[in-house]
Amino acid sequence: MLPAGPLMIEHRLIEKMIGIMKSGLGEIEAKKTFNPSFIEKAVDFFRTYADRTHHGKEENILFKALAEKKLNAEHKTILDELIREHIFARQKVKDLQEAAQRFSKQPGALKDVTDNIRTLTAFYPPHIQKEDKRFFLPVMNYFSDAEKNKMLEDFKEFDRNMIHEKYAQVVENFPEAAS
């Protein structure tokens, strides 16, 4: 399997979450409120899975390896766009969480909640399309078979460490951990 394979498989789960978010958006707009658990789970998914796990492999492994290669102008342009898009997605998830937290005190923040959901659900499909169709497979040609195999091993190691990182952070965020 090429290193592009696991990344593309992860995209399918992100696409499913986007579908859930779109359905949730319709419900939020109809009811003029939301279940805080829905937003908490969505934020956790995007932070932990889409960003830290998926984008983490892209940025910390694939993109770093590509930085050592002489990319053609098209691939360099797309790489730069993807990096900016990841930053944008992180900010929108943060904005969604903050809007959801404000909603209990400021009902007008519902518009910010729905706007951020709408932005995220509009953002991810073309971002995924760009990576799947225009970037991942073509850039595999920059790597030798040995480099591709090493990258796959690095992806596996990255994933193995994620659960430990996630729950170390959960424990650290408990107020009792400060004492």
C-alpha positions as a printed NumPy array, in Angstrom:
array([[  0.   ,   0.   ,   0.   ],
       [  1.181,   3.513,  -0.744],
       [  1.35 ,   6.02 ,   2.125],
       [ -1.475,   7.851,   0.344],
       [ -3.758,   4.881,   1.104],
       [ -4.182,   5.319,   4.866],
       [ -4.649,   9.059,   4.434],
       [ -7.362,   8.528,   1.833],
       [ -9.072,   5.925,   4.032],
       [ -9.114,   8.458,   6.88 ],
       [-10.807,  10.908,   4.52 ],
       [-13.789,   8.564,   4.25 ],
       [-14.419,   8.813,   8.006],
       [-14.056,  12.605,   7.888],
       [-16.603,  12.674,   5.052],
       [-19.028,  10.653,   7.19 ],
       [-18.623,  13.163,  10.009],
       [-19.264,  16.002,   7.56 ],
       [-22.558,  14.291,   6.649],
       [-23.466,  14.051,  10.337],
       [-22.61 ,  17.722,  10.79 ],
       [-24.799,  18.702,   7.837],
       [-27.734,  16.78 ,   9.3  ],
       [-27.095,  18.319,  12.691],
       [-26.989,  21.777,  11.154],
       [-30.479,  21.306,   9.736],
       [-31.765,  20.24 ,  13.137],
       [-30.052,  23.149,  14.907],
       [-31.53 ,  25.645,  12.454],
       [-35.01 ,  24.132,  12.802],
       [-34.958,  24.012,  16.617],
       [-32.953,  27.234,  17.146],
       [-30.846,  25.399,  19.725],
       [-28.423,  22.488,  19.907],
       [-27.396,  19.634,  22.104],
       [-24.045,  20.666,  23.652],
       [-22.912,  17.031,  23.433],
       [-23.259,  17.166,  19.634],
       [-20.869,  20.115,  19.403],
       [-18.486,  18.646,  21.995],
       [-18.275,  15.373,  20.057],
       [-17.83 ,  17.18 ,  16.747],
       [-15.085,  19.412,  18.15 ],
       [-13.355,  16.397,  19.673],
       [-13.575,  14.518,  16.371],
       [-12.128,  17.386,  14.362],
       [ -9.4  ,  18.167,  16.895],
       [ -8.342,  14.618,  17.683],
       [ -9.053,  12.683,  14.511],
       [ -9.173,  15.119,  11.594],
       [ -6.509,  17.501,  12.836],
       [ -4.171,  15.832,  15.303],
       [ -4.284,  12.3  ,  13.854],
       [ -4.924,  12.87 ,  10.139],
       [ -3.395,  16.3  ,   9.559],
       [ -0.686,  15.29 ,  12.028],
       [  0.438,  12.478,   9.75 ],
       [  0.25 ,  14.75 ,   6.733],
       [  2.186,  17.616,   8.298],
       [  4.652,  15.766,  10.537],
       [  5.478,  12.922,   8.182],
       [  4.396,  13.42 ,   4.541],
       [  4.859,  17.184,   4.271],
       [  8.181,  17.056,   6.146],
       [  9.417,  14.356,   3.786],
       [  8.265,  16.421,   0.805],
       [ 10.159,  19.437,   2.159],
       [ 13.34 ,  17.468,   1.456],
       [ 12.358,  16.895,  -2.191],
       [ 12.511,  19.228,  -5.158],
       [  8.808,  19.597,  -5.906],
       [  7.518,  20.894,  -9.185],
       [  5.714,  24.239,  -9.041],
       [  2.215,  22.723,  -9.05 ],
       [  2.914,  20.355,  -6.153],
       [  4.682,  23.081,  -4.159],
       [  1.7  ,  25.398,  -4.665],
       [ -0.755,  22.712,  -3.538],
       [  1.415,  21.839,  -0.533],
       [  1.442,  25.476,   0.561],
       [ -2.341,  25.678,   0.086],
       [ -2.893,  22.536,   2.162],
       [ -0.824,  23.905,   5.027],
       [ -2.859,  27.127,   5.008],
       [ -6.101,  25.13 ,   4.8  ],
       [ -5.151,  23.067,   7.861],
       [ -4.572,  26.282,   9.811],
       [ -7.95 ,  27.581,   8.615],
       [ -9.725,  24.347,   9.685],
       [ -8.128,  24.496,  13.154],
       [ -9.364,  28.057,  13.571],
       [-12.905,  27.208,  12.461],
       [-13.085,  24.321,  14.947],
       [-11.871,  26.659,  17.689],
       [-14.442,  29.254,  16.591],
       [-17.187,  26.605,  16.699],
       [-16.252,  25.567,  20.224],
       [-16.121,  29.168,  21.44 ],
       [-19.476,  30.02 ,  19.84 ],
       [-21.064,  26.963,  21.457],
       [-19.685,  28.01 ,  24.845],
       [-21.058,  31.557,  24.408],
       [-24.529,  30.344,  23.426],
       [-25.752,  29.705,  26.987],
       [-25.13 ,  33.368,  27.864],
       [-25.645,  34.865,  24.413],
       [-28.41 ,  33.165,  22.407],
       [-27.312,  35.276,  19.419],
       [-24.179,  33.106,  19.301],
       [-26.323,  30.43 ,  17.645],
       [-25.637,  32.153,  14.326],
       [-21.897,  31.79 ,  14.977],
       [-22.412,  28.099,  15.763],
       [-24.332,  27.481,  12.55 ],
       [-21.97 ,  29.647,  10.477],
       [-18.971,  27.668,  11.711],
       [-20.653,  24.331,  11.054],
       [-21.622,  25.538,   7.588],
       [-18.05 ,  26.707,   6.945],
       [-16.519,  23.409,   8.072],
       [-18.965,  21.295,   6.071],
       [-18.307,  23.41 ,   2.975],
       [-14.544,  23.454,   3.529],
       [-13.719,  19.78 ,   3.931],
       [-15.131,  18.223,   0.716],
       [-13.006,  20.335,  -1.682],
       [-10.009,  20.057,   0.651],
       [-10.299,  16.264,   0.624],
       [-10.868,  16.261,  -3.144],
       [ -7.696,  18.304,  -3.646],
       [ -5.645,  15.923,  -1.54 ],
       [ -7.143,  12.726,  -2.996],
       [ -7.257,  13.709,  -6.662],
       [ -4.497,  16.253,  -7.156],
       [ -1.874,  15.683,  -4.501],
       [ -1.474,  12.422,  -2.598],
       [ -0.976,  10.039,  -5.499],
       [  1.186,  12.324,  -7.664],
       [  3.577,  13.166,  -4.821],
       [  4.189,   9.488,  -4.108],
       [  6.432,   9.561,  -7.196],
       [  8.971,  11.659,  -5.291],
       [  9.725,   8.729,  -2.978],
       [ 11.601,   5.476,  -3.414],
       [  9.942,   2.22 ,  -2.377],
       [ 12.061,   2.207,   0.775],
       [ 10.963,   5.763,   1.635],
       [  7.322,   4.849,   1.083],
       [  7.629,   1.79 ,   3.331],
       [  9.329,   3.898,   6.017],
       [  6.528,   6.458,   5.772],
       [  3.908,   3.735,   6.257],
       [  5.77 ,   2.546,   9.36 ],
       [  5.981,   6.136,  10.608],
       [  2.205,   6.49 ,  10.119],
       [  1.601,   3.33 ,  12.175],
       [  3.878,   4.55 ,  14.961],
       [  2.174,   7.965,  14.908],
       [ -1.238,   6.296,  15.284],
       [ -0.002,   4.039,  18.108],
       [  1.092,   7.087,  20.079],
       [ -2.137,   9.054,  19.543],
       [ -4.257,   7.265,  22.152],
       [ -1.612,   7.851,  24.806],
       [ -1.262,  11.505,  23.859],
       [ -5.037,  12.007,  23.847],
       [ -5.612,  10.592,  27.299],
       [ -2.511,  12.125,  28.862],
       [ -4.035,  15.436,  27.771],
       [ -7.437,  14.469,  29.231],
       [ -5.821,  13.77 ,  32.611],
       [ -3.765,  16.972,  32.496],
       [ -6.909,  19.023,  31.848],
       [ -8.64 ,  17.858,  35.034],
       [ -8.534,  20.628,  37.658],
       [ -7.426,  18.045,  40.214],
       [ -4.256,  17.413,  38.156],
       [ -2.921,  20.847,  39.153],
       [ -2.744,  19.889,  42.827]])
